[in-house]
Amino acid sequence: MRVAAEENAASRLRNVQFLYRNHPAIDVIRLATFFTIWLILPPPITSPSPRNPALPAWIRSPLRTLRQRLTSRAVPEHAAGSAIRRFFADKAREQGYTLSQGQQGVIAAMAEQATRLASGQARSLYLHGQVGRGKSWLLDGFYSALGDVPRRRLHFHDFFARLHQGMFEHRHQDDALALSLDHLLGDCRVLCFDEFHVHDIGDAMLLTRLYQALFARGIFVLVTSNYPPAGLLPNPLYHQRFEPVIRLIEARMQVLEVGGEQDYRALPDAGRQQRFSQGHYVWPGTAQQLDSLGFAEPAQAVVLEVNKRRLHARVRDERSVVFDFAGLCEQATAVIDYLELIQRFEHWTIEGLPDLEDCSIAAQQRFINLVDVLYDRDRPLLLIGARPLAESLGGSVADLARTRSRLGQLRQIGPPPSTVIS
């Protein structure tokens, strides 16, 4: 009888613990307690941000959790998972795709986690695999199928550049990271990161705090990457210092490989709905070649002010810009510069692509970042080089595989076979 009584008491304790973690009324009680303590304690000696109320982080966090739980209960849990499966089945059929085994496994995991979003019990997902295996396709589909769930879909370059900018703006506040995330994410419950990678130790150290903050806020994170967690920041000089982030990702996220033999970007119709893929790679860029594309008219030389930098360029009209590779990638430019330029100009031409293998590592990385931004924002690109594209994209930077895959979608125009000099 004593054993039965102990088991009964343990069962009731588990029920109470579950209720405490999940019932919205408990959140109200907890929040009321926090506010009472906050009113009794002396105010902190900080100046509030003009765009953020003067609430300490330990009050903002439960308030955000309460709001998420109350609003999420309006959505039936089973409906979210069914919507995910149905969306991908319809999308694959419309596009004539046969889903690989790896993709089917990811979709099943997405559907399972979508059913747990309402209860706040979803486990974040980390998708990795070779370029062209459909990782971004899966991420975009998941994002689209979620319906009215507050969510954000961001390229990692874009998010991290804006996070740095926000932390600089709030550098005199007690928690610049929390204030920056409040501004960037608001009431976001699902955050989708495309093309996650790390090569800079400074970024790596911030990532630990970032992931801890996202998980503490109860945000479901979906990440795509060309690298498994253990392959991030491969530089042996810094990799050991990044291992805490790797352990955090592996502990808090379900890691899934998107495999398969098919490179979907290599399919004939892969880029038919993308403006980026409607662009061209032209070599050697003769006047006749450019005239055939409607780009023979002269462009006006200008100096562009971008984040306190002066960049030389030419403009054909207010939405079309021409840059020289050396002027854009051999200079100390950054992702935040490309993001600002993307807002100004719709059509891009980059002249003078050299053999990347002959360029500095920094120039190679800037070019990779630039192509990432153009691809993610779907800007039409005219790229002009002196040699065939495949011969121009050598180099030792790991992310060049992604750049080769993306630029490989451009329509390539070379000289007539009789004029090619070997």
Number of C-alpha atoms within 10 A of each C-alpha: 6 7 8 9 10 11 12 12 12 12 12 12 12 12 12 12 11 11 13 14 13 16 14 18 13 14 20 14 11 17 19 14 13 15 14 11 11 16 10 8 9 8 10 10 7 10 10 13 14 7 9 11 10 14 13 14 13 11 16 17 17 19 17 16 19 21 13 23 18 15 11 19 13 9 14 11 18 14 12 23 24 15 18 23 18 12 17 20 16 11 12 12 11 9 10 9 11 11 16 16 12 16 22 17 14 22 23 14 17 23 20 20 21 26 22 16 25 22 17 19 14 19 23 23 23 24 26 22 19 18 23 23 23 23 25 19 14 20 21 14 16 22 19 14 19 17 11 9 19 15 21 17 16 15 18 21 22 18 15 18 15 18 20 17 14 20 18 14 14 17 14 12 16 15 13 19 21 21 23 22 18 16 14 15 16 14 18 19 22 22 20 22 22 22 21 17 19 18 17 11 16 9 13 22 14 14 17 18 13 18 17 14 16 18 15 12 17 22 24 24 22 22 23 27 23 24 22 18 20 15 13 20 22 15 13 8 9 14 18 12 14 20 17 15 22 19 14 14 20 16 11 16 20 14 18 18 21 25 19 16 9 12 15 16 18 14 11 9 11 15 17 11 10 15 16 25 22 17 21 21 23 25 21 17 20 14 12 12 17 17 12 9 12 9 15 13 10 9 15 12 13 14 12 14 12 14 11 8 13 11 16 15 18 19 20 15 11 10 13 15 22 22 19 17 20 15 16 21 22 16 14 11 19 16 18 20 17 21 18 12 16 19 10 13 16 17 23 22 21 20 19 17 20 17 18 19 15 12 16 14 14 15 20 24 21 21 20 19 20 23 21 22 21 19 19 16 17 18 21 20 23 23 24 26 20 18 17 17 23 11 12 17 20 17 18 14 15 12 18 19 17 18 19 18 15 20 22 17 23 22 13 17 17 19 16 7 7 6 8 8 6 3
